[in-house]
Amino acid sequence: MSDAYDLYQQGRAHLRDGLAAQATVALEKAKRLEPEKASIREALGIAYFRITRWAEAEAEFRKVLDLSPVDDYAHYALGRSLQKQGRLEEAGRHLKLAKFLRPPTPHGLPGIDDDDESQASRSDSSVA
C-alpha cells in the first residue's frame, strides 16, 4: 500500500468516528502526495464541510469537478458549500446539476454532514 492510500484510509476512519478536524490532517498529507486523486479531495472537502470551513470545502469540491466534471456528488457538495456561504444562486445551479446527473436511487443524495462517510468510500479503490 502507498503512503497516500494509508493516509486516506486514516482520514476516512477519522470521518467515520466523527473526528473531522483530525481527518483534515491525514487527508491534507495525502493530498500533498496525490493532488490529482478525486477521492482524497472529496474526503477532504467533506471534512472541511463538517468543521464549517466552507471556503476550503468549496475549493476541494471544485477540484473534484475539475478532475471529474460529471461527478454528481461533487456538484451536490459544492452546492451545499456555496449555500452555507450565502451564494444561493450559484449553489442552485450545482444542486440542479447534481440531481440531473445522479443515477436513480430510492434514497436520493446523501447529506454531506451525515456521520456515515459513505460517499468518500465509493471511490476507495481509485486511490493510489
N, CA, C and O atoms as a GROMACS GRO file, in nm:
protein
  512
    1MET      N    1   0.083  -0.119   0.000
    1MET     CA    2   0.000   0.000   0.000
    1MET      C    3   0.088   0.125   0.000
    1MET      O    4   0.197   0.126   0.057
    2SER      N    5   0.039   0.229  -0.064
    2SER     CA    6   0.114   0.354  -0.071
    2SER      C    7   0.088   0.439   0.053
    2SER      O    8  -0.009   0.418   0.125
    3ASP      N    9   0.177   0.533   0.076
    3ASP     CA   10   0.159   0.626   0.187
    3ASP      C   11   0.031   0.706   0.171
    3ASP      O   12  -0.041   0.728   0.268
    4ALA      N   13   0.002   0.751   0.048
    4ALA     CA   14  -0.118   0.829   0.023
    4ALA      C   15  -0.244   0.748   0.058
    4ALA      O   16  -0.337   0.800   0.120
    5TYR      N   17  -0.244   0.623   0.018
    5TYR     CA   18  -0.360   0.538   0.047
    5TYR      C   19  -0.378   0.520   0.198
    5TYR      O   20  -0.489   0.529   0.250
    6ASP      N   21  -0.268   0.494   0.268
    6ASP     CA   22  -0.275   0.477   0.414
    6ASP      C   23  -0.327   0.604   0.482
    6ASP      O   24  -0.410   0.597   0.573
    7LEU      N   25  -0.279   0.719   0.438
    7LEU     CA   26  -0.326   0.847   0.494
    7LEU      C   27  -0.474   0.869   0.462
    7LEU      O   28  -0.550   0.915   0.546
    8TYR      N   29  -0.513   0.836   0.340
    8TYR     CA   30  -0.654   0.847   0.300
    8TYR      C   31  -0.741   0.759   0.390
    8TYR      O   32  -0.845   0.804   0.440
    9GLN      N   33  -0.700   0.636   0.411
    9GLN     CA   34  -0.777   0.545   0.498
    9GLN      C   35  -0.783   0.597   0.641
    9GLN      O   36  -0.887   0.586   0.707
   10GLN      N   37  -0.674   0.654   0.689
   10GLN     CA   38  -0.672   0.712   0.824
   10GLN      C   39  -0.771   0.829   0.831
   10GLN      O   40  -0.847   0.840   0.927
   11GLY      N   41  -0.771   0.914   0.729
   11GLY     CA   42  -0.865   1.026   0.725
   11GLY      C   43  -1.009   0.980   0.722
   11GLY      O   44  -1.094   1.035   0.792
   12ARG      N   45  -1.038   0.879   0.642
   12ARG     CA   46  -1.174   0.824   0.635
   12ARG      C   47  -1.217   0.766   0.770
   12ARG      O   48  -1.332   0.781   0.811
   13ALA      N   49  -1.124   0.699   0.837
   13ALA     CA   50  -1.156   0.642   0.968
   13ALA      C   51  -1.191   0.754   1.066
   13ALA      O   52  -1.286   0.742   1.144
   14HIS      N   53  -1.114   0.862   1.062
   14HIS     CA   54  -1.146   0.977   1.149
   14HIS      C   55  -1.284   1.033   1.116
   14HIS      O   56  -1.360   1.068   1.206
   15LEU      N   57  -1.317   1.042   0.988
   15LEU     CA   58  -1.450   1.090   0.950
   15LEU      C   59  -1.560   0.998   1.003
   15LEU      O   60  -1.660   1.045   1.056
   16ARG      N   61  -1.540   0.868   0.988
   16ARG     CA   62  -1.639   0.771   1.039
   16ARG      C   63  -1.656   0.784   1.190
   16ARG      O   64  -1.765   0.764   1.243
   17ASP      N   65  -1.547   0.818   1.258
   17ASP     CA   66  -1.552   0.831   1.404
   17ASP      C   67  -1.598   0.969   1.449
   17ASP      O   68  -1.601   0.997   1.569
   18GLY      N   69  -1.635   1.056   1.354
   18GLY     CA   70  -1.682   1.189   1.390
   18GLY      C   71  -1.570   1.287   1.423
   18GLY      O   72  -1.595   1.389   1.488
   19LEU      N   73  -1.449   1.258   1.379
   19LEU     CA   74  -1.333   1.342   1.409
   19LEU      C   75  -1.287   1.415   1.283
   19LEU      O   76  -1.178   1.390   1.231
   20ALA      N   77  -1.371   1.503   1.234
   20ALA     CA   78  -1.345   1.570   1.107
   20ALA      C   79  -1.219   1.656   1.111
   20ALA      O   80  -1.144   1.658   1.013
   21ALA      N   81  -1.193   1.725   1.219
   21ALA     CA   82  -1.073   1.809   1.227
   21ALA      C   83  -0.947   1.723   1.216
   21ALA      O   84  -0.852   1.760   1.147
   22GLN      N   85  -0.945   1.608   1.283
   22GLN     CA   86  -0.831   1.519   1.274
   22GLN      C   87  -0.818   1.460   1.134
   22GLN      O   88  -0.708   1.436   1.085
   23ALA      N   89  -0.931   1.438   1.070
   23ALA     CA   90  -0.929   1.384   0.934
   23ALA      C   91  -0.857   1.478   0.838
   23ALA      O   92  -0.788   1.433   0.746
   24THR      N   93  -0.872   1.609   0.859
   24THR     CA   94  -0.808   1.705   0.768
   24THR      C   95  -0.657   1.690   0.769
   24THR      O   96  -0.593   1.712   0.666
   25VAL      N   97  -0.599   1.655   0.882
   25VAL     CA   98  -0.453   1.643   0.892
   25VAL      C   99  -0.403   1.531   0.800
   25VAL      O  100  -0.314   1.552   0.717
   26ALA      N  101  -0.461   1.413   0.816
   26ALA     CA  102  -0.420   1.299   0.733
   26ALA      C  103  -0.453   1.323   0.586
   26ALA      O  104  -0.373   1.290   0.498
   27LEU      N  105  -0.569   1.380   0.558
   27LEU     CA  106  -0.610   1.400   0.420
   27LEU      C  107  -0.530   1.509   0.350
   27LEU      O  108  -0.505   1.500   0.230
   28GLU      N  109  -0.489   1.611   0.423
   28GLU     CA  110  -0.401   1.714   0.364
   28GLU      C  111  -0.266   1.652   0.327
   28GLU      O  112  -0.209   1.684   0.222
   29LYS      N  113  -0.216   1.564   0.412
   29LYS     CA  114  -0.089   1.496   0.380
   29LYS      C  115  -0.106   1.408   0.257
   29LYS      O  116  -0.019   1.406   0.170
   30ALA      N  117  -0.218   1.335   0.250
   30ALA     CA  118  -0.245   1.251   0.133
   30ALA      C  119  -0.257   1.336   0.007
   30ALA      O  120  -0.210   1.297  -0.100
   31LYS      N  121  -0.320   1.452   0.019
   31LYS     CA  122  -0.336   1.542  -0.096
   31LYS      C  123  -0.200   1.592  -0.147
   31LYS      O  124  -0.181   1.606  -0.267
   32ARG      N  125  -0.108   1.618  -0.056
   32ARG     CA  126   0.026   1.662  -0.100
   32ARG      C  127   0.096   1.552  -0.179
   32ARG      O  128   0.172   1.581  -0.271
   33LEU      N  129   0.070   1.427  -0.143
   33LEU     CA  130   0.131   1.315  -0.214
   33LEU      C  131   0.060   1.284  -0.346
   33LEU      O  132   0.125   1.245  -0.443
   34GLU      N  133  -0.070   1.300  -0.350
   34GLU     CA  134  -0.152   1.265  -0.467
   34GLU      C  135  -0.254   1.376  -0.493
   34GLU      O  136  -0.374   1.356  -0.470
   35PRO      N  137  -0.210   1.493  -0.540
   35PRO     CA  138  -0.301   1.607  -0.555
   35PRO      C  139  -0.410   1.589  -0.660
   35PRO      O  140  -0.507   1.665  -0.662
   36GLU      N  141  -0.395   1.493  -0.747
   36GLU     CA  142  -0.494   1.473  -0.854
   36GLU      C  143  -0.590   1.358  -0.827
   36GLU      O  144  -0.660   1.314  -0.918
   37LYS      N  145  -0.595   1.308  -0.704
   37LYS     CA  146  -0.686   1.199  -0.669
   37LYS      C  147  -0.818   1.257  -0.618
   37LYS      O  148  -0.824   1.316  -0.510
   38ALA      N  149  -0.922   1.239  -0.697
   38ALA     CA  150  -1.052   1.294  -0.662
   38ALA      C  151  -1.105   1.239  -0.530
   38ALA      O  152  -1.170   1.311  -0.454
   39SER      N  153  -1.078   1.112  -0.501
   39SER     CA  154  -1.129   1.053  -0.377
   39SER      C  155  -1.070   1.120  -0.254
   39SER      O  156  -1.140   1.140  -0.154
   40ILE      N  157  -0.943   1.155  -0.260
   40ILE     CA  158  -0.879   1.225  -0.149
   40ILE      C  159  -0.939   1.364  -0.135
   40ILE      O  160  -0.973   1.407  -0.025
   41ARG      N  161  -0.953   1.434  -0.248
   41ARG     CA  162  -1.006   1.571  -0.245
   41ARG      C  163  -1.151   1.572  -0.195
   41ARG      O  164  -1.190   1.661  -0.120
   42GLU      N  165  -1.230   1.472  -0.235
   42GLU     CA  166  -1.368   1.463  -0.189
   42GLU      C  167  -1.376   1.442  -0.038
   42GLU      O  168  -1.452   1.510   0.031
   43ALA      N  169  -1.298   1.348   0.013
   43ALA     CA  170  -1.298   1.322   0.157
   43ALA      C  171  -1.252   1.446   0.234
   43ALA      O  172  -1.307   1.478   0.340
   44LEU      N  173  -1.152   1.515   0.182
   44LEU     CA  174  -1.104   1.637   0.247
   44LEU      C  175  -1.213   1.745   0.244
   44LEU      O  176  -1.231   1.816   0.343
   45GLY      N  177  -1.284   1.757   0.133
   45GLY     CA  178  -1.394   1.852   0.126
   45GLY      C  179  -1.502   1.821   0.229
   45GLY      O  180  -1.557   1.911   0.292
   46ILE      N  181  -1.533   1.694   0.245
   46ILE     CA  182  -1.632   1.653   0.345
   46ILE      C  183  -1.584   1.692   0.485
   46ILE      O  184  -1.661   1.744   0.565
   47ALA      N  185  -1.457   1.666   0.514
   47ALA     CA  186  -1.402   1.700   0.645
   47ALA      C  187  -1.411   1.851   0.670
   47ALA      O  188  -1.455   1.894   0.776
   48TYR      N  189  -1.371   1.931   0.571
   48TYR     CA  190  -1.379   2.076   0.587
   48TYR      C  191  -1.523   2.122   0.604
   48TYR      O  192  -1.551   2.211   0.684
   49PHE      N  193  -1.615   2.062   0.530
   49PHE     CA  194  -1.756   2.097   0.543
   49PHE      C  195  -1.804   2.072   0.686
   49PHE      O  196  -1.872   2.156   0.746
   50ARG      N  197  -1.769   1.959   0.739
   50ARG     CA  198  -1.817   1.922   0.873
   50ARG      C  199  -1.760   2.009   0.984
   50ARG      O  200  -1.818   2.017   1.092
   51ILE      N  201  -1.646   2.074   0.958
   51ILE     CA  202  -1.592   2.166   1.061
   51ILE      C  203  -1.620   2.311   1.022
   51ILE      O  204  -1.554   2.404   1.070
   52THR      N  205  -1.717   2.330   0.935
   52THR     CA  206  -1.768   2.460   0.891
   52THR      C  207  -1.664   2.550   0.826
   52THR      O  208  -1.670   2.672   0.836
   53ARG      N  209  -1.570   2.490   0.759
   53ARG     CA  210  -1.472   2.566   0.681
   53ARG      C  211  -1.518   2.563   0.536
   53ARG      O  212  -1.464   2.492   0.451
   54TRP      N  213  -1.623   2.644   0.511
   54TRP     CA  214  -1.695   2.639   0.384
   54TRP      C  215  -1.607   2.670   0.264
   54TRP      O  216  -1.615   2.600   0.163
   55ALA      N  217  -1.522   2.772   0.273
   55ALA     CA  218  -1.439   2.809   0.158
   55ALA      C  219  -1.341   2.697   0.121
   55ALA      O  220  -1.320   2.670   0.003
   56GLU      N  221  -1.283   2.633   0.221
   56GLU     CA  222  -1.192   2.522   0.195
   56GLU      C  223  -1.266   2.403   0.134
   56GLU      O  224  -1.216   2.337   0.044
   57ALA      N  225  -1.387   2.377   0.185
   57ALA     CA  226  -1.469   2.270   0.129
   57ALA      C  227  -1.502   2.302  -0.017
   57ALA      O  228  -1.492   2.216  -0.104
   58GLU      N  229  -1.540   2.426  -0.042
   58GLU     CA  230  -1.569   2.468  -0.179
   58GLU      C  231  -1.451   2.442  -0.272
   58GLU      O  232  -1.467   2.387  -0.381
   59ALA      N  233  -1.331   2.481  -0.228
   59ALA     CA  234  -1.212   2.462  -0.312
   59ALA      C  235  -1.188   2.315  -0.343
   59ALA      O  236  -1.152   2.281  -0.456
   60GLU      N  237  -1.207   2.228  -0.245
   60GLU     CA  238  -1.185   2.085  -0.268
   60GLU      C  239  -1.288   2.028  -0.365
   60GLU      O  240  -1.252   1.950  -0.454
   61PHE      N  241  -1.414   2.066  -0.350
   61PHE     CA  242  -1.516   2.013  -0.439
   61PHE      C  243  -1.501   2.070  -0.581
   61PHE      O  244  -1.533   2.002  -0.678
   62ARG      N  245  -1.453   2.193  -0.592
   62ARG     CA  246  -1.425   2.248  -0.726
   62ARG      C  247  -1.313   2.168  -0.793
   62ARG      O  248  -1.319   2.142  -0.913
   63LYS      N  249  -1.212   2.128  -0.715
   63LYS     CA  250  -1.104   2.048  -0.772
   63LYS      C  251  -1.156   1.912  -0.817
   63LYS      O  252  -1.116   1.862  -0.922
   64VAL      N  253  -1.243   1.851  -0.738
   64VAL     CA  254  -1.302   1.724  -0.779
   64VAL      C  255  -1.373   1.741  -0.913
   64VAL      O  256  -1.362   1.655  -1.001
   65LEU      N  257  -1.445   1.852  -0.929
   65LEU     CA  258  -1.515   1.876  -1.055
   65LEU      C  259  -1.419   1.905  -1.170
   65LEU      O  260  -1.450   1.874  -1.285
   66ASP      N  261  -1.304   1.964  -1.141
   66ASP     CA  262  -1.201   1.980  -1.244
   66ASP      C  263  -1.155   1.843  -1.294
   66ASP      O  264  -1.131   1.823  -1.413
   67LEU      N  265  -1.143   1.750  -1.200
   67LEU     CA  266  -1.096   1.615  -1.233
   67LEU      C  267  -1.206   1.529  -1.294
   67LEU      O  268  -1.178   1.442  -1.376
   68SER      N  269  -1.329   1.552  -1.253
   68SER     CA  270  -1.443   1.471  -1.299
   68SER      C  271  -1.567   1.560  -1.308
   68SER      O  272  -1.646   1.565  -1.214
   69PRO      N  273  -1.584   1.629  -1.420
   69PRO     CA  274  -1.692   1.728  -1.432
   69PRO      C  275  -1.834   1.676  -1.414
   69PRO      O  276  -1.925   1.755  -1.386
   70VAL      N  277  -1.856   1.548  -1.430
   70VAL     CA  278  -1.992   1.493  -1.417
   70VAL      C  279  -2.012   1.418  -1.285
   70VAL      O  280  -2.102   1.336  -1.274
   71ASP      N  281  -1.930   1.446  -1.187
   71ASP     CA  282  -1.943   1.382  -1.055
   71ASP      C  283  -2.063   1.444  -0.983
   71ASP      O  284  -2.056   1.558  -0.937
   72ASP      N  285  -2.171   1.369  -0.974
   72ASP     CA  286  -2.294   1.421  -0.914
   72ASP      C  287  -2.275   1.463  -0.769
   72ASP      O  288  -2.327   1.566  -0.727
   73TYR      N  289  -2.201   1.383  -0.693
   73TYR     CA  290  -2.183   1.416  -0.552
   73TYR      C  291  -2.100   1.543  -0.535
   73TYR      O  292  -2.128   1.623  -0.446
   74ALA      N  293  -1.999   1.564  -0.618
   74ALA     CA  294  -1.918   1.685  -0.609
   74ALA      C  295  -2.003   1.808  -0.639
   74ALA      O  296  -1.988   1.912  -0.574
   75HIS      N  297  -2.093   1.798  -0.736
   75HIS     CA  298  -2.184   1.910  -0.763
   75HIS      C  299  -2.274   1.935  -0.642
   75HIS      O  300  -2.294   2.049  -0.601
   76TYR      N  301  -2.327   1.828  -0.584
   76TYR     CA  302  -2.412   1.840  -0.466
   76TYR      C  303  -2.335   1.906  -0.350
   76TYR      O  304  -2.383   2.001  -0.289
   77ALA      N  305  -2.217   1.854  -0.321
   77ALA     CA  306  -2.140   1.904  -0.207
   77ALA      C  307  -2.094   2.048  -0.231
   77ALA      O  308  -2.093   2.128  -0.138
   78LEU      N  309  -2.056   2.080  -0.354
   78LEU     CA  310  -2.020   2.218  -0.386
   78LEU      C  311  -2.141   2.308  -0.366
   78LEU      O  312  -2.130   2.417  -0.310
   79GLY      N  313  -2.257   2.263  -0.412
   79GLY     CA  314  -2.380   2.341  -0.393
   79GLY      C  315  -2.409   2.367  -0.246
   79GLY      O  316  -2.445   2.478  -0.208
   80ARG      N  317  -2.393   2.266  -0.165
   80ARG     CA  318  -2.417   2.283  -0.019
   80ARG      C  319  -2.314   2.378   0.043
   80ARG      O  320  -2.348   2.458   0.130
   81SER      N  321  -2.188   2.369  -0.002
   81SER     CA  322  -2.084   2.459   0.049
   81SER      C  323  -2.115   2.603   0.012
   81SER      O  324  -2.097   2.695   0.092
   82LEU      N  325  -2.162   2.623  -0.110
   82LEU     CA  326  -2.198   2.757  -0.155
   82LEU      C  327  -2.321   2.809  -0.079
   82LEU      O  328  -2.326   2.927  -0.044
   83GLN      N  329  -2.418   2.723  -0.053
   83GLN     CA  330  -2.534   2.761   0.028
   83GLN      C  331  -2.490   2.814   0.163
   83GLN      O  332  -2.538   2.918   0.208
   84LYS      N  333  -2.400   2.743   0.226
   84LYS     CA  334  -2.353   2.782   0.360
   84LYS      C  335  -2.283   2.917   0.358
   84LYS      O  336  -2.275   2.985   0.461
   85GLN      N  337  -2.231   2.956   0.242
   85GLN     CA  338  -2.165   3.086   0.228
   85GLN      C  339  -2.262   3.194   0.179
   85GLN      O  340  -2.222   3.308   0.156
   86GLY      N  341  -2.389   3.158   0.165
   86GLY     CA  342  -2.490   3.254   0.122
   86GLY      C  343  -2.493   3.281  -0.027
   86GLY      O  344  -2.556   3.377  -0.071
   87ARG      N  345  -2.427   3.199  -0.105
   87ARG     CA  346  -2.422   3.216  -0.251
   87ARG      C  347  -2.527   3.126  -0.315
   87ARG      O  348  -2.496   3.027  -0.382
   88LEU      N  349  -2.652   3.162  -0.293
   88LEU     CA  350  -2.764   3.074  -0.324
   88LEU      C  351  -2.786   3.052  -0.473
   88LEU      O  352  -2.818   2.941  -0.514
   89GLU      N  353  -2.769   3.154  -0.554
   89GLU     CA  354  -2.791   3.136  -0.698
   89GLU      C  355  -2.689   3.039  -0.756
   89GLU      O  356  -2.726   2.948  -0.830
   90GLU      N  357  -2.563   3.058  -0.723
   90GLU     CA  358  -2.459   2.967  -0.771
   90GLU      C  359  -2.481   2.826  -0.715
   90GLU      O  360  -2.462   2.727  -0.786
   91ALA      N  361  -2.520   2.818  -0.589
   91ALA     CA  362  -2.546   2.689  -0.525
   91ALA      C  363  -2.657   2.615  -0.599
   91ALA      O  364  -2.647   2.495  -0.624
   92GLY      N  365  -2.762   2.687  -0.634
   92GLY     CA  366  -2.876   2.626  -0.701
   92GLY      C  367  -2.838   2.559  -0.832
   92GLY      O  368  -2.890   2.452  -0.865
   93ARG      N  369  -2.747   2.621  -0.906
   93ARG     CA  370  -2.704   2.560  -1.033
   93ARG      C  371  -2.637   2.425  -1.009
   93ARG      O  372  -2.665   2.329  -1.080
   94HIS      N  373  -2.550   2.418  -0.908
   94HIS     CA  374  -2.481   2.291  -0.881
   94HIS      C  375  -2.575   2.186  -0.824
   94HIS      O  376  -2.562   2.067  -0.854
   95LEU      N  377  -2.669   2.230  -0.741
   95LEU     CA  378  -2.765   2.134  -0.686
   95LEU      C  379  -2.855   2.076  -0.794
   95LEU      O  380  -2.889   1.958  -0.791
   96LYS      N  381  -2.893   2.159  -0.891
   96LYS     CA  382  -2.974   2.110  -1.003
   96LYS      C  383  -2.893   2.012  -1.088
   96LYS      O  384  -2.944   1.908  -1.129
   97LEU      N  385  -2.767   2.045  -1.113
   97LEU     CA  386  -2.682   1.953  -1.188
   97LEU      C  387  -2.667   1.821  -1.116
   97LEU      O  388  -2.671   1.715  -1.178
   98ALA      N  389  -2.650   1.827  -0.984
   98ALA     CA  390  -2.635   1.704  -0.906
   98ALA      C  391  -2.758   1.615  -0.920
   98ALA      O  392  -2.747   1.494  -0.939
   99LYS      N  393  -2.873   1.676  -0.912
   99LYS     CA  394  -2.997   1.600  -0.924
   99LYS      C  395  -3.010   1.539  -1.064
   99LYS      O  396  -3.054   1.425  -1.079
  100PHE      N  397  -2.973   1.616  -1.164
  100PHE     CA  398  -2.980   1.568  -1.302
  100PHE      C  399  -2.881   1.454  -1.328
  100PHE      O  400  -2.914   1.357  -1.397
  101LEU      N  401  -2.760   1.466  -1.273
  101LEU     CA  402  -2.655   1.368  -1.300
  101LEU      C  403  -2.666   1.242  -1.216
  101LEU      O  404  -2.612   1.137  -1.252
  102ARG      N  405  -2.735   1.250  -1.105
  102ARG     CA  406  -2.744   1.138  -1.011
  102ARG      C  407  -2.820   1.022  -1.072
  102ARG      O  408  -2.933   1.040  -1.119
  103PRO      N  409  -2.761   0.902  -1.072
  103PRO     CA  410  -2.836   0.784  -1.117
  103PRO      C  411  -2.957   0.763  -1.026
  103PRO      O  412  -2.951   0.794  -0.907
  104PRO      N  413  -3.065   0.710  -1.080
  104PRO     CA  414  -3.184   0.689  -0.997
  104PRO      C  415  -3.156   0.594  -0.881
  104PRO      O  416  -3.105   0.484  -0.900
  105THR      N  417  -3.189   0.638  -0.762
  105THR     CA  418  -3.177   0.555  -0.643
  105THR      C  419  -3.298   0.583  -0.554
  105THR      O  420  -3.356   0.691  -0.561
  106PRO      N  421  -3.335   0.489  -0.470
  106PRO     CA  422  -3.451   0.512  -0.383
  106PRO      C  423  -3.423   0.615  -0.273
  106PRO      O  424  -3.517   0.670  -0.216
  107HIS      N  425  -3.295   0.641  -0.243
  107HIS     CA  426  -3.264   0.727  -0.129
  107HIS      C  427  -3.220   0.866  -0.167
  107HIS      O  428  -3.207   0.951  -0.078
  108GLY      N  429  -3.196   0.895  -0.294
  108GLY     CA  430  -3.151   1.028  -0.333
  108GLY      C  431  -3.008   1.053  -0.290
  108GLY      O  432  -2.933   0.960  -0.262
  109LEU      N  433  -2.971   1.180  -0.285
  109LEU     CA  434  -2.835   1.217  -0.247
  109LEU      C  435  -2.819   1.216  -0.096
  109LEU      O  436  -2.905   1.269  -0.025
  110PRO      N  437  -2.711   1.158  -0.045
  110PRO     CA  438  -2.688   1.158   0.099
  110PRO      C  439  -2.648   1.297   0.145
  110PRO      O  440  -2.600   1.378   0.066
  111GLY      N  441  -2.668   1.325   0.272
  111GLY     CA  442  -2.628   1.453   0.328
  111GLY      C  443  -2.479   1.459   0.351
  111GLY      O  444  -2.419   1.363   0.401
  112ILE      N  445  -2.420   1.570   0.314
  112ILE     CA  446  -2.276   1.586   0.332
  112ILE      C  447  -2.238   1.589   0.480
  112ILE      O  448  -2.127   1.550   0.517
  113ASP      N  449  -2.330   1.634   0.563
  113ASP     CA  450  -2.298   1.641   0.704
  113ASP      C  451  -2.342   1.516   0.780
  113ASP      O  452  -2.343   1.515   0.903
  114ASP      N  453  -2.378   1.411   0.707
  114ASP     CA  454  -2.409   1.283   0.771
  114ASP      C  455  -2.282   1.226   0.834
  114ASP      O  456  -2.173   1.243   0.780
  115ASP      N  457  -2.298   1.158   0.946
  115ASP     CA  458  -2.180   1.100   1.009
  115ASP      C  459  -2.125   0.982   0.933
  115ASP      O  460  -2.004   0.958   0.934
  116ASP      N  461  -2.212   0.906   0.864
  116ASP     CA  462  -2.155   0.796   0.787
  116ASP      C  463  -2.092   0.856   0.663
  116ASP      O  464  -2.149   0.944   0.598
  117GLU      N  465  -1.979   0.808   0.631
  117GLU     CA  466  -1.896   0.868   0.528
  117GLU      C  467  -1.902   0.783   0.402
  117GLU      O  468  -1.800   0.750   0.342
  118SER      N  469  -2.026   0.747   0.364
  118SER     CA  470  -2.043   0.652   0.254
  118SER      C  471  -1.999   0.708   0.120
  118SER      O  472  -1.950   0.631   0.037
  119GLN      N  473  -2.012   0.836   0.096
  119GLN     CA  474  -1.974   0.891  -0.033
  119GLN      C  475  -1.823   0.877  -0.057
  119GLN      O  476  -1.783   0.834  -0.165
  120ALA      N  477  -1.742   0.911   0.039
  120ALA     CA  478  -1.598   0.900   0.017
  120ALA      C  479  -1.557   0.755  -0.001
  120ALA      O  480  -1.456   0.726  -0.066
  121SER      N  481  -1.633   0.664   0.055
  121SER     CA  482  -1.596   0.524   0.043
  121SER      C  483  -1.628   0.468  -0.095
  121SER      O  484  -1.578   0.361  -0.131
  122ARG      N  485  -1.711   0.537  -0.172
  122ARG     CA  486  -1.749   0.484  -0.303
  122ARG      C  487  -1.633   0.481  -0.398
  122ARG      O  488  -1.636   0.406  -0.496
  123SER      N  489  -1.529   0.560  -0.374
  123SER     CA  490  -1.415   0.561  -0.465
  123SER      C  491  -1.288   0.511  -0.398
  123SER      O  492  -1.177   0.548  -0.436
  124ASP      N  493  -1.306   0.427  -0.298
  124ASP     CA  494  -1.194   0.368  -0.225
  124ASP      C  495  -1.083   0.315  -0.315
  124ASP      O  496  -0.965   0.345  -0.295
  125SER      N  497  -1.122   0.238  -0.412
  125SER     CA  498  -1.023   0.167  -0.490
  125SER      C  499  -0.950   0.257  -0.589
  125SER      O  500  -0.853   0.214  -0.652
  126SER      N  501  -0.995   0.382  -0.604
  126SER     CA  502  -0.929   0.470  -0.700
  126SER      C  503  -0.809   0.543  -0.641
  126SER      O  504  -0.739   0.614  -0.714
  127VAL      N  505  -0.785   0.528  -0.512
  127VAL     CA  506  -0.670   0.595  -0.450
  127VAL      C  507  -0.546   0.511  -0.472
  127VAL      O  508  -0.550   0.388  -0.464
  128ALA      N  509  -0.437   0.580  -0.501
  128ALA     CA  510  -0.308   0.514  -0.535
  128ALA      C  511  -0.280   0.391  -0.457
  128ALA      O  512  -0.176   0.328  -0.477
   0.00000   0.00000   0.00000
